[in-house]
Amino acid sequence: MSDSIHLQRINPALNQRRFYRICLQANLFGGVDVWREWGRIGSPGRLRIEPCADVREARERQGRLAAGKIRRGYVLL
């Protein structure tokens, strides 16, 4: 399983070129991890992994994170 959402925000006037990626990955313990990666486009970025008990919980977290980024001006790719 590898569901992912790719977002980006580009504003040349403010010299902003940012990306945000939210992926779901199955882990070895029967749960699902939410992988969040963000940073400037062209750089490696930062990574945070959050464990979830099941796919439903992981998809809800993924949806909340994406909605928050869209409210802040990111666009879905």
Distance bins in CASP14 RR format, pairs under 12 A and 6 or more apart:
PFRMAT RR
TARGET T0000
AUTHOR 0000-0000-0000
RMODE 2
METHOD distances of the structure
MODEL  1
1 23 0 0 0 0 1 0 0 0 0 0 0
1 24 1 0 0 1 0 0 0 0 0 0 0
1 25 1 0 0 1 0 0 0 0 0 0 0
1 26 1 0 1 0 0 0 0 0 0 0 0
1 27 0 0 0 0 0 1 0 0 0 0 0
1 30 0 0 0 0 0 1 0 0 0 0 0
1 31 0 0 0 0 0 1 0 0 0 0 0
1 32 1 0 0 1 0 0 0 0 0 0 0
1 33 0 0 0 0 0 1 0 0 0 0 0
1 34 0 0 0 0 0 1 0 0 0 0 0
1 35 0 0 0 0 0 1 0 0 0 0 0
1 54 0 0 0 0 0 1 0 0 0 0 0
1 55 1 0 0 1 0 0 0 0 0 0 0
1 58 0 0 0 0 1 0 0 0 0 0 0
1 59 0 0 0 0 0 1 0 0 0 0 0
1 62 0 0 0 0 0 1 0 0 0 0 0
2 21 0 0 0 0 0 1 0 0 0 0 0
2 22 0 0 0 0 0 1 0 0 0 0 0
2 23 1 0 0 1 0 0 0 0 0 0 0
2 24 1 0 0 1 0 0 0 0 0 0 0
2 25 1 0 0 1 0 0 0 0 0 0 0
2 26 0 0 0 0 1 0 0 0 0 0 0
2 32 0 0 0 0 0 1 0 0 0 0 0
2 33 0 0 0 0 0 1 0 0 0 0 0
2 34 0 0 0 0 0 1 0 0 0 0 0
2 35 0 0 0 0 1 0 0 0 0 0 0
2 58 0 0 0 0 0 1 0 0 0 0 0
3 21 0 0 0 0 0 1 0 0 0 0 0
3 22 0 0 0 0 1 0 0 0 0 0 0
3 23 1 0 0 1 0 0 0 0 0 0 0
3 24 1 0 1 0 0 0 0 0 0 0 0
3 25 0 0 0 0 1 0 0 0 0 0 0
3 26 0 0 0 0 0 1 0 0 0 0 0
3 32 0 0 0 0 1 0 0 0 0 0 0
3 33 0 0 0 0 0 1 0 0 0 0 0
3 34 0 0 0 0 0 1 0 0 0 0 0
3 35 0 0 0 0 0 1 0 0 0 0 0
3 55 0 0 0 0 1 0 0 0 0 0 0
3 58 0 0 0 0 1 0 0 0 0 0 0
3 59 1 0 0 1 0 0 0 0 0 0 0
3 61 0 0 0 0 0 1 0 0 0 0 0
3 62 1 0 0 1 0 0 0 0 0 0 0
3 63 0 0 0 0 0 1 0 0 0 0 0
3 66 0 0 0 0 0 1 0 0 0 0 0
4 19 0 0 0 0 0 1 0 0 0 0 0
4 20 0 0 0 0 0 1 0 0 0 0 0
4 21 1 0 0 1 0 0 0 0 0 0 0
4 22 1 0 0 1 0 0 0 0 0 0 0
4 23 1 0 1 0 0 0 0 0 0 0 0
4 24 1 0 0 1 0 0 0 0 0 0 0
4 25 0 0 0 0 1 0 0 0 0 0 0
4 34 0 0 0 0 0 1 0 0 0 0 0
4 35 0 0 0 0 1 0 0 0 0 0 0
4 36 0 0 0 0 0 1 0 0 0 0 0
4 37 0 0 0 0 1 0 0 0 0 0 0
4 58 0 0 0 0 0 1 0 0 0 0 0
4 59 0 0 0 0 0 1 0 0 0 0 0
4 62 0 0 0 0 1 0 0 0 0 0 0
4 65 0 0 0 0 0 1 0 0 0 0 0
4 66 0 0 0 0 0 1 0 0 0 0 0
4 76 0 0 0 0 0 1 0 0 0 0 0
4 77 0 0 0 0 0 1 0 0 0 0 0
5 19 0 0 0 0 0 1 0 0 0 0 0
5 20 0 0 0 0 1 0 0 0 0 0 0
5 21 1 0 0 1 0 0 0 0 0 0 0
5 22 1 0 1 0 0 0 0 0 0 0 0
5 23 1 0 0 1 0 0 0 0 0 0 0
5 24 0 0 0 0 1 0 0 0 0 0 0
5 34 0 0 0 0 0 1 0 0 0 0 0
5 35 0 0 0 0 0 1 0 0 0 0 0
5 36 0 0 0 0 0 1 0 0 0 0 0
5 37 0 0 0 0 0 1 0 0 0 0 0
5 38 0 0 0 0 0 1 0 0 0 0 0
5 59 0 0 0 0 0 1 0 0 0 0 0
5 61 0 0 0 0 0 1 0 0 0 0 0
5 62 1 0 0 1 0 0 0 0 0 0 0
5 63 1 0 0 1 0 0 0 0 0 0 0
5 64 0 0 0 0 0 1 0 0 0 0 0
5 65 0 0 0 0 1 0 0 0 0 0 0
5 66 1 0 1 0 0 0 0 0 0 0 0
5 67 0 0 0 0 0 1 0 0 0 0 0
5 68 0 0 0 0 0 1 0 0 0 0 0
5 69 0 0 0 0 1 0 0 0 0 0 0
5 70 0 0 0 0 1 0 0 0 0 0 0
5 74 0 0 0 0 1 0 0 0 0 0 0
5 75 0 0 0 0 0 1 0 0 0 0 0
5 76 1 0 0 1 0 0 0 0 0 0 0
5 77 0 0 0 0 1 0 0 0 0 0 0
6 18 0 0 0 0 0 1 0 0 0 0 0
6 19 1 0 0 1 0 0 0 0 0 0 0
6 20 1 0 0 1 0 0 0 0 0 0 0
6 21 1 0 1 0 0 0 0 0 0 0 0
6 22 0 0 0 0 1 0 0 0 0 0 0
6 23 0 0 0 0 1 0 0 0 0 0 0
6 36 0 0 0 0 0 1 0 0 0 0 0
6 37 0 0 0 0 1 0 0 0 0 0 0
6 38 0 0 0 0 0 1 0 0 0 0 0
6 41 0 0 0 0 0 1 0 0 0 0 0
6 66 0 0 0 0 1 0 0 0 0 0 0
6 69 0 0 0 0 0 1 0 0 0 0 0
6 74 0 0 0 0 1 0 0 0 0 0 0
6 75 0 0 0 0 1 0 0 0 0 0 0
6 76 1 0 0 1 0 0 0 0 0 0 0
6 77 1 0 1 0 0 0 0 0 0 0 0
7 18 0 0 0 0 1 0 0 0 0 0 0
7 19 1 0 0 1 0 0 0 0 0 0 0
7 20 1 0 1 0 0 0 0 0 0 0 0
7 21 1 0 0 1 0 0 0 0 0 0 0
7 22 1 0 0 1 0 0 0 0 0 0 0
7 36 0 0 0 0 0 1 0 0 0 0 0
7 37 0 0 0 0 0 1 0 0 0 0 0
7 38 0 0 0 0 1 0 0 0 0 0 0
7 39 0 0 0 0 0 1 0 0 0 0 0
7 41 0 0 0 0 0 1 0 0 0 0 0
7 62 0 0 0 0 0 1 0 0 0 0 0
7 63 0 0 0 0 0 1 0 0 0 0 0
7 65 0 0 0 0 1 0 0 0 0 0 0
7 66 1 0 0 1 0 0 0 0 0 0 0
7 67 0 0 0 0 0 1 0 0 0 0 0
7 68 0 0 0 0 1 0 0 0 0 0 0
7 69 1 0 1 0 0 0 0 0 0 0 0
7 70 1 0 0 1 0 0 0 0 0 0 0
7 71 0 0 0 0 0 1 0 0 0 0 0
7 72 0 0 0 0 1 0 0 0 0 0 0
7 73 0 0 0 0 1 0 0 0 0 0 0
7 74 1 1 0 0 0 0 0 0 0 0 0
7 75 1 0 0 1 0 0 0 0 0 0 0
7 76 1 0 1 0 0 0 0 0 0 0 0
7 77 1 0 0 1 0 0 0 0 0 0 0
8 16 0 0 0 0 1 0 0 0 0 0 0
8 17 1 0 0 1 0 0 0 0 0 0 0
8 18 1 0 0 1 0 0 0 0 0 0 0
8 19 1 0 1 0 0 0 0 0 0 0 0
8 20 1 0 0 1 0 0 0 0 0 0 0
8 21 0 0 0 0 1 0 0 0 0 0 0
8 38 0 0 0 0 0 1 0 0 0 0 0
8 39 0 0 0 0 1 0 0 0 0 0 0
8 40 0 0 0 0 0 1 0 0 0 0 0
8 41 1 0 0 1 0 0 0 0 0 0 0
8 42 0 0 0 0 0 1 0 0 0 0 0
8 69 0 0 0 0 1 0 0 0 0 0 0
8 70 0 0 0 0 0 1 0 0 0 0 0
8 72 0 0 0 0 0 1 0 0 0 0 0
8 73 0 0 0 0 1 0 0 0 0 0 0
8 74 1 0 0 1 0 0 0 0 0 0 0
8 75 1 0 0 1 0 0 0 0 0 0 0
8 76 0 0 0 0 1 0 0 0 0 0 0
8 77 1 0 0 1 0 0 0 0 0 0 0
9 15 0 0 0 0 0 1 0 0 0 0 0
9 16 1 0 0 1 0 0 0 0 0 0 0
9 17 1 0 0 1 0 0 0 0 0 0 0
9 18 1 0 1 0 0 0 0 0 0 0 0
9 19 0 0 0 0 1 0 0 0 0 0 0
9 20 1 0 0 1 0 0 0 0 0 0 0
9 38 0 0 0 0 0 1 0 0 0 0 0
9 39 0 0 0 0 0 1 0 0 0 0 0
9 40 0 0 0 0 0 1 0 0 0 0 0
9 41 0 0 0 0 1 0 0 0 0 0 0
9 68 0 0 0 0 0 1 0 0 0 0 0
9 69 0 0 0 0 1 0 0 0 0 0 0
9 70 0 0 0 0 1 0 0 0 0 0 0
9 71 0 0 0 0 0 1 0 0 0 0 0
9 72 1 0 0 1 0 0 0 0 0 0 0
9 73 1 0 1 0 0 0 0 0 0 0 0
9 74 1 0 1 0 0 0 0 0 0 0 0
9 75 1 0 0 1 0 0 0 0 0 0 0
9 76 0 0 0 0 0 1 0 0 0 0 0
9 77 0 0 0 0 0 1 0 0 0 0 0
10 16 1 0 0 1 0 0 0 0 0 0 0
10 17 1 0 1 0 0 0 0 0 0 0 0
10 18 1 0 0 1 0 0 0 0 0 0 0
10 19 0 0 0 0 1 0 0 0 0 0 0
10 40 0 0 0 0 0 1 0 0 0 0 0
10 41 1 0 0 1 0 0 0 0 0 0 0
10 73 0 0 0 0 0 1 0 0 0 0 0
10 74 0 0 0 0 1 0 0 0 0 0 0
10 75 0 0 0 0 1 0 0 0 0 0 0
10 77 0 0 0 0 0 1 0 0 0 0 0
11 17 0 0 0 0 1 0 0 0 0 0 0
11 18 0 0 0 0 1 0 0 0 0 0 0
11 41 0 0 0 0 0 1 0 0 0 0 0
11 72 0 0 0 0 0 1 0 0 0 0 0
11 73 0 0 0 0 1 0 0 0 0 0 0
11 74 0 0 0 0 0 1 0 0 0 0 0
11 75 0 0 0 0 0 1 0 0 0 0 0
14 73 0 0 0 0 0 1 0 0 0 0 0
15 40 0 0 0 0 1 0 0 0 0 0 0
15 41 0 0 0 0 0 1 0 0 0 0 0
16 39 0 0 0 0 0 1 0 0 0 0 0
16 40 0 0 0 0 1 0 0 0 0 0 0
16 41 0 0 0 0 1 0 0 0 0 0 0
16 72 0 0 0 0 0 1 0 0 0 0 0
16 73 0 0 0 0 0 1 0 0 0 0 0
16 74 0 0 0 0 0 1 0 0 0 0 0
17 39 0 0 0 0 1 0 0 0 0 0 0
17 40 1 0 1 0 0 0 0 0 0 0 0
17 41 1 0 1 0 0 0 0 0 0 0 0
17 42 1 0 0 1 0 0 0 0 0 0 0
17 43 0 0 0 0 1 0 0 0 0 0 0
17 74 0 0 0 0 0 1 0 0 0 0 0
18 37 0 0 0 0 0 1 0 0 0 0 0
18 38 1 0 0 1 0 0 0 0 0 0 0
18 39 1 0 1 0 0 0 0 0 0 0 0
18 40 1 0 0 1 0 0 0 0 0 0 0
18 41 1 0 0 1 0 0 0 0 0 0 0
18 42 0 0 0 0 0 1 0 0 0 0 0
18 43 0 0 0 0 1 0 0 0 0 0 0
18 45 0 0 0 0 1 0 0 0 0 0 0
18 46 0 0 0 0 0 1 0 0 0 0 0
18 69 0 0 0 0 1 0 0 0 0 0 0
18 72 0 0 0 0 1 0 0 0 0 0 0
18 73 0 0 0 0 1 0 0 0 0 0 0
18 74 1 0 0 1 0 0 0 0 0 0 0
18 75 0 0 0 0 0 1 0 0 0 0 0
19 36 0 0 0 0 0 1 0 0 0 0 0
19 37 1 0 0 1 0 0 0 0 0 0 0
19 38 1 0 0 1 0 0 0 0 0 0 0
19 39 1 0 1 0 0 0 0 0 0 0 0
19 40 1 0 0 1 0 0 0 0 0 0 0
19 41 1 0 1 0 0 0 0 0 0 0 0
19 42 0 0 0 0 1 0 0 0 0 0 0
19 43 0 0 0 0 1 0 0 0 0 0 0
19 44 0 0 0 0 0 1 0 0 0 0 0
19 45 0 0 0 0 1 0 0 0 0 0 0
19 46 0 0 0 0 0 1 0 0 0 0 0
19 69 0 0 0 0 0 1 0 0 0 0 0
19 74 0 0 0 0 1 0 0 0 0 0 0
19 75 0 0 0 0 0 1 0 0 0 0 0
19 76 0 0 0 0 0 1 0 0 0 0 0
19 77 0 0 0 0 1 0 0 0 0 0 0
20 35 0 0 0 0 0 1 0 0 0 0 0
20 36 1 0 0 1 0 0 0 0 0 0 0
20 37 1 0 0 1 0 0 0 0 0 0 0
20 38 1 0 1 0 0 0 0 0 0 0 0
20 39 1 0 0 1 0 0 0 0 0 0 0
20 40 0 0 0 0 0 1 0 0 0 0 0
20 41 0 0 0 0 0 1 0 0 0 0 0
20 45 0 0 0 0 0 1 0 0 0 0 0
20 46 0 0 0 0 0 1 0 0 0 0 0
20 47 0 0 0 0 0 1 0 0 0 0 0
20 48 0 0 0 0 0 1 0 0 0 0 0
20 62 0 0 0 0 0 1 0 0 0 0 0
20 65 0 0 0 0 1 0 0 0 0 0 0
20 66 0 0 0 0 1 0 0 0 0 0 0
20 68 0 0 0 0 1 0 0 0 0 0 0
20 69 1 0 1 0 0 0 0 0 0 0 0
20 70 0 0 0 0 1 0 0 0 0 0 0
20 72 0 0 0 0 1 0 0 0 0 0 0
20 73 0 0 0 0 0 1 0 0 0 0 0
20 74 1 0 1 0 0 0 0 0 0 0 0
20 75 0 0 0 0 0 1 0 0 0 0 0
20 76 0 0 0 0 0 1 0 0 0 0 0
20 77 0 0 0 0 0 1 0 0 0 0 0
21 34 0 0 0 0 0 1 0 0 0 0 0
21 35 1 0 0 1 0 0 0 0 0 0 0
21 36 1 0 0 1 0 0 0 0 0 0 0
21 37 1 0 1 0 0 0 0 0 0 0 0
21 38 1 0 0 1 0 0 0 0 0 0 0
21 39 0 0 0 0 1 0 0 0 0 0 0
21 41 0 0 0 0 0 1 0 0 0 0 0
21 44 0 0 0 0 0 1 0 0 0 0 0
21 45 0 0 0 0 1 0 0 0 0 0 0
21 46 0 0 0 0 0 1 0 0 0 0 0
21 47 0 0 0 0 1 0 0 0 0 0 0
21 48 0 0 0 0 0 1 0 0 0 0 0
21 62 0 0 0 0 0 1 0 0 0 0 0
21 65 0 0 0 0 0 1 0 0 0 0 0
21 66 0 0 0 0 0 1 0 0 0 0 0
21 69 0 0 0 0 0 1 0 0 0 0 0
21 74 0 0 0 0 0 1 0 0 0 0 0
21 76 0 0 0 0 0 1 0 0 0 0 0
21 77 0 0 0 0 1 0 0 0 0 0 0
22 33 0 0 0 0 0 1 0 0 0 0 0
22 34 1 0 0 1 0 0 0 0 0 0 0
22 35 1 0 0 1 0 0 0 0 0 0 0
22 36 1 0 1 0 0 0 0 0 0 0 0
22 37 0 0 0 0 1 0 0 0 0 0 0
22 38 0 0 0 0 1 0 0 0 0 0 0
22 47 0 0 0 0 0 1 0 0 0 0 0
22 48 0 0 0 0 0 1 0 0 0 0 0
22 49 0 0 0 0 0 1 0 0 0 0 0
22 50 0 0 0 0 0 1 0 0 0 0 0
22 58 0 0 0 0 1 0 0 0 0 0 0
22 59 0 0 0 0 0 1 0 0 0 0 0
22 60 0 0 0 0 0 1 0 0 0 0 0
22 61 0 0 0 0 1 0 0 0 0 0 0
22 62 1 0 1 0 0 0 0 0 0 0 0
22 63 1 0 0 1 0 0 0 0 0 0 0
22 64 0 0 0 0 1 0 0 0 0 0 0
22 65 1 0 1 0 0 0 0 0 0 0 0
22 66 1 0 0 1 0 0 0 0 0 0 0
22 67 0 0 0 0 0 1 0 0 0 0 0
22 68 0 0 0 0 0 1 0 0 0 0 0
22 69 0 0 0 0 1 0 0 0 0 0 0
22 70 0 0 0 0 0 1 0 0 0 0 0
22 74 0 0 0 0 0 1 0 0 0 0 0
22 76 0 0 0 0 0 1 0 0 0 0 0
22 77 0 0 0 0 0 1 0 0 0 0 0
23 32 0 0 0 0 0 1 0 0 0 0 0
23 33 0 0 0 0 1 0 0 0 0 0 0
23 34 1 0 0 1 0 0 0 0 0 0 0
23 35 1 0 1 0 0 0 0 0 0 0 0
23 36 0 0 0 0 1 0 0 0 0 0 0
23 37 1 0 0 1 0 0 0 0 0 0 0
23 38 0 0 0 0 0 1 0 0 0 0 0
23 47 0 0 0 0 1 0 0 0 0 0 0
23 48 0 0 0 0 0 1 0 0 0 0 0
23 49 0 0 0 0 1 0 0 0 0 0 0
23 50 0 0 0 0 0 1 0 0 0 0 0
23 58 0 0 0 0 1 0 0 0 0 0 0
23 59 0 0 0 0 0 1 0 0 0 0 0
23 61 0 0 0 0 0 1 0 0 0 0 0
23 62 0 0 0 0 1 0 0 0 0 0 0
23 65 0 0 0 0 0 1 0 0 0 0 0
23 66 0 0 0 0 0 1 0 0 0 0 0
24 31 0 0 0 0 0 1 0 0 0 0 0
24 32 1 0 1 0 0 0 0 0 0 0 0
24 33 1 0 0 1 0 0 0 0 0 0 0
24 34 1 0 0 1 0 0 0 0 0 0 0
24 35 1 0 0 1 0 0 0 0 0 0 0
24 36 0 0 0 0 0 1 0 0 0 0 0
24 49 0 0 0 0 0 1 0 0 0 0 0
24 50 0 0 0 0 0 1 0 0 0 0 0
24 51 0 0 0 0 0 1 0 0 0 0 0
24 52 0 0 0 0 1 0 0 0 0 0 0
24 54 0 0 0 0 0 1 0 0 0 0 0
24 55 1 0 0 1 0 0 0 0 0 0 0
24 56 0 0 0 0 0 1 0 0 0 0 0
24 57 0 0 0 0 0 1 0 0 0 0 0
24 58 1 0 1 0 0 0 0 0 0 0 0
24 59 1 0 0 1 0 0 0 0 0 0 0
24 60 0 0 0 0 0 1 0 0 0 0 0
24 61 0 0 0 0 1 0 0 0 0 0 0
24 62 1 0 0 1 0 0 0 0 0 0 0
24 63 0 0 0 0 0 1 0 0 0 0 0
24 65 0 0 0 0 0 1 0 0 0 0 0
24 66 0 0 0 0 0 1 0 0 0 0 0
25 31 0 0 0 0 1 0 0 0 0 0 0
25 32 1 0 0 1 0 0 0 0 0 0 0
25 33 1 0 1 0 0 0 0 0 0 0 0
25 34 0 0 0 0 1 0 0 0 0 0 0
25 35 1 0 1 0 0 0 0 0 0 0 0
25 36 0 0 0 0 0 1 0 0 0 0 0
25 37 0 0 0 0 0 1 0 0 0 0 0
25 47 0 0 0 0 0 1 0 0 0 0 0
25 49 0 0 0 0 1 0 0 0 0 0 0
25 50 0 0 0 0 0 1 0 0 0 0 0
25 51 0 0 0 0 0 1 0 0 0 0 0
25 52 0 0 0 0 0 1 0 0 0 0 0
25 55 0 0 0 0 0 1 0 0 0 0 0
25 58 0 0 0 0 1 0 0 0 0 0 0
25 62 0 0 0 0 0 1 0 0 0 0 0
26 32 1 0 1 0 0 0 0 0 0 0 0
26 33 1 0 0 1 0 0 0 0 0 0 0
26 34 0 0 0 0 0 1 0 0 0 0 0
26 35 0 0 0 0 0 1 0 0 0 0 0
26 51 0 0 0 0 0 1 0 0 0 0 0
26 52 0 0 0 0 0 1 0 0 0 0 0
26 54 0 0 0 0 0 1 0 0 0 0 0
26 55 0 0 0 0 1 0 0 0 0 0 0
26 58 0 0 0 0 1 0 0 0 0 0 0
27 33 1 0 1 0 0 0 0 0 0 0 0
27 34 0 0 0 0 0 1 0 0 0 0 0
27 35 0 0 0 0 0 1 0 0 0 0 0
27 49 0 0 0 0 1 0 0 0 0 0 0
27 50 0 0 0 0 0 1 0 0 0 0 0
27 51 1 0 0 1 0 0 0 0 0 0 0
27 52 0 0 0 0 1 0 0 0 0 0 0
27 53 0 0 0 0 0 1 0 0 0 0 0
27 54 0 0 0 0 0 1 0 0 0 0 0
27 55 0 0 0 0 0 1 0 0 0 0 0
27 58 0 0 0 0 0 1 0 0 0 0 0
28 51 0 0 0 0 0 1 0 0 0 0 0
29 51 0 0 0 0 1 0 0 0 0 0 0
29 52 0 0 0 0 0 1 0 0 0 0 0
29 53 0 0 0 0 1 0 0 0 0 0 0
29 54 0 0 0 0 0 1 0 0 0 0 0
30 51 0 0 0 0 1 0 0 0 0 0 0
30 52 0 0 0 0 0 1 0 0 0 0 0
30 53 0 0 0 0 1 0 0 0 0 0 0
30 54 0 0 0 0 1 0 0 0 0 0 0
30 55 0 0 0 0 0 1 0 0 0 0 0
30 58 0 0 0 0 0 1 0 0 0 0 0
31 50 0 0 0 0 0 1 0 0 0 0 0
31 51 1 0 0 1 0 0 0 0 0 0 0
31 52 1 0 0 1 0 0 0 0 0 0 0
31 53 1 0 0 1 0 0 0 0 0 0 0
31 54 1 0 0 1 0 0 0 0 0 0 0
31 55 0 0 0 0 1 0 0 0 0 0 0
31 56 0 0 0 0 0 1 0 0 0 0 0
31 57 0 0 0 0 1 0 0 0 0 0 0
31 58 1 0 0 1 0 0 0 0 0 0 0
32 49 0 0 0 0 0 1 0 0 0 0 0
32 50 0 0 0 0 1 0 0 0 0 0 0
32 51 1 0 0 1 0 0 0 0 0 0 0
32 52 1 0 1 0 0 0 0 0 0 0 0
32 53 1 0 0 1 0 0 0 0 0 0 0
32 54 1 0 0 1 0 0 0 0 0 0 0
32 55 1 0 1 0 0 0 0 0 0 0 0
32 56 0 0 0 0 1 0 0 0 0 0 0
32 57 1 0 0 1 0 0 0 0 0 0 0
32 58 1 0 1 0 0 0 0 0 0 0 0
32 59 0 0 0 0 1 0 0 0 0 0 0
32 60 0 0 0 0 0 1 0 0 0 0 0
32 61 0 0 0 0 1 0 0 0 0 0 0
32 62 0 0 0 0 1 0 0 0 0 0 0
33 47 0 0 0 0 0 1 0 0 0 0 0
33 48 0 0 0 0 0 1 0 0 0 0 0
33 49 1 0 1 0 0 0 0 0 0 0 0
33 50 1 0 0 1 0 0 0 0 0 0 0
33 51 1 0 1 0 0 0 0 0 0 0 0
33 52 1 0 0 1 0 0 0 0 0 0 0
33 53 0 0 0 0 0 1 0 0 0 0 0
33 54 0 0 0 0 0 1 0 0 0 0 0
33 55 0 0 0 0 0 1 0 0 0 0 0
33 57 0 0 0 0 0 1 0 0 0 0 0
33 58 1 0 0 1 0 0 0 0 0 0 0
33 61 0 0 0 0 0 1 0 0 0 0 0
33 62 0 0 0 0 0 1 0 0 0 0 0
34 47 0 0 0 0 0 1 0 0 0 0 0
34 48 0 0 0 0 1 0 0 0 0 0 0
34 49 1 0 0 1 0 0 0 0 0 0 0
34 50 1 0 1 0 0 0 0 0 0 0 0
34 51 1 0 0 1 0 0 0 0 0 0 0
34 52 1 0 0 1 0 0 0 0 0 0 0
34 53 0 0 0 0 0 1 0 0 0 0 0
34 54 0 0 0 0 0 1 0 0 0 0 0
34 55 0 0 0 0 0 1 0 0 0 0 0
34 57 0 0 0 0 1 0 0 0 0 0 0
34 58 1 0 1 0 0 0 0 0 0 0 0
34 59 0 0 0 0 1 0 0 0 0 0 0
34 60 0 0 0 0 1 0 0 0 0 0 0
34 61 1 0 1 0 0 0 0 0 0 0 0
34 62 1 0 1 0 0 0 0 0 0 0 0
34 63 0 0 0 0 1 0 0 0 0 0 0
34 64 0 0 0 0 0 1 0 0 0 0 0
34 65 1 0 0 1 0 0 0 0 0 0 0
34 66 0 0 0 0 0 1 0 0 0 0 0
35 46 0 0 0 0 0 1 0 0 0 0 0
35 47 1 0 0 1 0 0 0 0 0 0 0
35 48 1 0 0 1 0 0 0 0 0 0 0
35 49 1 0 1 0 0 0 0 0 0 0 0
35 50 0 0 0 0 1 0 0 0 0 0 0
35 51 0 0 0 0 0 1 0 0 0 0 0
35 52 0 0 0 0 0 1 0 0 0 0 0
35 58 0 0 0 0 0 1 0 0 0 0 0
35 61 0 0 0 0 0 1 0 0 0 0 0
35 62 0 0 0 0 1 0 0 0 0 0 0
35 65 0 0 0 0 0 1 0 0 0 0 0
36 45 0 0 0 0 0 1 0 0 0 0 0
36 46 0 0 0 0 1 0 0 0 0 0 0
36 47 1 0 0 1 0 0 0 0 0 0 0
36 48 1 0 1 0 0 0 0 0 0 0 0
36 49 1 0 0 1 0 0 0 0 0 0 0
36 50 1 0 0 1 0 0 0 0 0 0 0
36 58 0 0 0 0 0 1 0 0 0 0 0
36 61 0 0 0 0 1 0 0 0 0 0 0
36 62 0 0 0 0 1 0 0 0 0 0 0
36 63 0 0 0 0 0 1 0 0 0 0 0
36 64 0 0 0 0 0 1 0 0 0 0 0
36 65 1 0 0 1 0 0 0 0 0 0 0
36 66 0 0 0 0 0 1 0 0 0 0 0
36 69 0 0 0 0 1 0 0 0 0 0 0
37 43 0 0 0 0 0 1 0 0 0 0 0
37 44 0 0 0 0 1 0 0 0 0 0 0
37 45 1 0 0 1 0 0 0 0 0 0 0
37 46 1 0 0 1 0 0 0 0 0 0 0
37 47 1 0 1 0 0 0 0 0 0 0 0
37 48 1 0 0 1 0 0 0 0 0 0 0
37 49 0 0 0 0 1 0 0 0 0 0 0
37 65 0 0 0 0 0 1 0 0 0 0 0
38 44 0 0 0 0 0 1 0 0 0 0 0
38 45 1 0 0 1 0 0 0 0 0 0 0
38 46 1 0 1 0 0 0 0 0 0 0 0
38 47 0 0 0 0 1 0 0 0 0 0 0
38 48 0 0 0 0 1 0 0 0 0 0 0
38 65 0 0 0 0 0 1 0 0 0 0 0
38 69 0 0 0 0 1 0 0 0 0 0 0
38 72 0 0 0 0 0 1 0 0 0 0 0
38 74 0 0 0 0 1 0 0 0 0 0 0
39 45 1 0 1 0 0 0 0 0 0 0 0
39 46 1 0 0 1 0 0 0 0 0 0 0
39 47 0 0 0 0 1 0 0 0 0 0 0
39 48 0 0 0 0 0 1 0 0 0 0 0
39 69 0 0 0 0 0 1 0 0 0 0 0
39 74 0 0 0 0 0 1 0 0 0 0 0
40 46 0 0 0 0 0 1 0 0 0 0 0
41 74 0 0 0 0 0 1 0 0 0 0 0
41 77 0 0 0 0 0 1 0 0 0 0 0
48 61 0 0 0 0 0 1 0 0 0 0 0
48 65 0 0 0 0 0 1 0 0 0 0 0
49 58 0 0 0 0 0 1 0 0 0 0 0
49 61 0 0 0 0 0 1 0 0 0 0 0
50 57 0 0 0 0 0 1 0 0 0 0 0
50 58 0 0 0 0 1 0 0 0 0 0 0
50 61 1 0 0 1 0 0 0 0 0 0 0
50 62 0 0 0 0 0 1 0 0 0 0 0
50 64 0 0 0 0 0 1 0 0 0 0 0
50 65 0 0 0 0 1 0 0 0 0 0 0
51 57 0 0 0 0 1 0 0 0 0 0 0
51 58 0 0 0 0 1 0 0 0 0 0 0
51 61 0 0 0 0 0 1 0 0 0 0 0
52 58 1 1 0 0 0 0 0 0 0 0 0
52 59 0 0 0 0 1 0 0 0 0 0 0
52 60 0 0 0 0 1 0 0 0 0 0 0
52 61 1 0 0 1 0 0 0 0 0 0 0
52 62 0 0 0 0 1 0 0 0 0 0 0
52 64 0 0 0 0 0 1 0 0 0 0 0
52 65 0 0 0 0 0 1 0 0 0 0 0
53 60 0 0 0 0 0 1 0 0 0 0 0
53 61 0 0 0 0 0 1 0 0 0 0 0
54 60 0 0 0 0 0 1 0 0 0 0 0
54 61 0 0 0 0 0 1 0 0 0 0 0
55 61 0 0 0 0 0 1 0 0 0 0 0
55 62 0 0 0 0 0 1 0 0 0 0 0
56 62 0 0 0 0 0 1 0 0 0 0 0
56 63 0 0 0 0 0 1 0 0 0 0 0
57 63 0 0 0 0 0 1 0 0 0 0 0
57 64 0 0 0 0 0 1 0 0 0 0 0
58 64 0 0 0 0 0 1 0 0 0 0 0
58 65 0 0 0 0 0 1 0 0 0 0 0
59 65 0 0 0 0 0 1 0 0 0 0 0
59 66 0 0 0 0 0 1 0 0 0 0 0
60 66 0 0 0 0 0 1 0 0 0 0 0
60 67 0 0 0 0 0 1 0 0 0 0 0
61 67 0 0 0 0 0 1 0 0 0 0 0
61 68 0 0 0 0 0 1 0 0 0 0 0
62 68 0 0 0 0 0 1 0 0 0 0 0
62 69 0 0 0 0 0 1 0 0 0 0 0
63 69 0 0 0 0 1 0 0 0 0 0 0
63 70 0 0 0 0 1 0 0 0 0 0 0
63 71 0 0 0 0 0 1 0 0 0 0 0
63 76 0 0 0 0 0 1 0 0 0 0 0
64 70 0 0 0 0 0 1 0 0 0 0 0
64 71 0 0 0 0 0 1 0 0 0 0 0
65 71 0 0 0 0 0 1 0 0 0 0 0
65 72 0 0 0 0 0 1 0 0 0 0 0
65 74 0 0 0 0 0 1 0 0 0 0 0
66 72 0 0 0 0 0 1 0 0 0 0 0
66 73 0 0 0 0 0 1 0 0 0 0 0
66 74 0 0 0 0 1 0 0 0 0 0 0
66 75 0 0 0 0 0 1 0 0 0 0 0
66 76 1 0 0 1 0 0 0 0 0 0 0
66 77 0 0 0 0 0 1 0 0 0 0 0
67 73 0 0 0 0 0 1 0 0 0 0 0
67 74 0 0 0 0 0 1 0 0 0 0 0
67 76 0 0 0 0 0 1 0 0 0 0 0
68 74 0 0 0 0 1 0 0 0 0 0 0
68 76 0 0 0 0 0 1 0 0 0 0 0
69 75 0 0 0 0 1 0 0 0 0 0 0
69 76 0 0 0 0 1 0 0 0 0 0 0
69 77 0 0 0 0 0 1 0 0 0 0 0
70 76 1 0 0 1 0 0 0 0 0 0 0
70 77 0 0 0 0 0 1 0 0 0 0 0
END
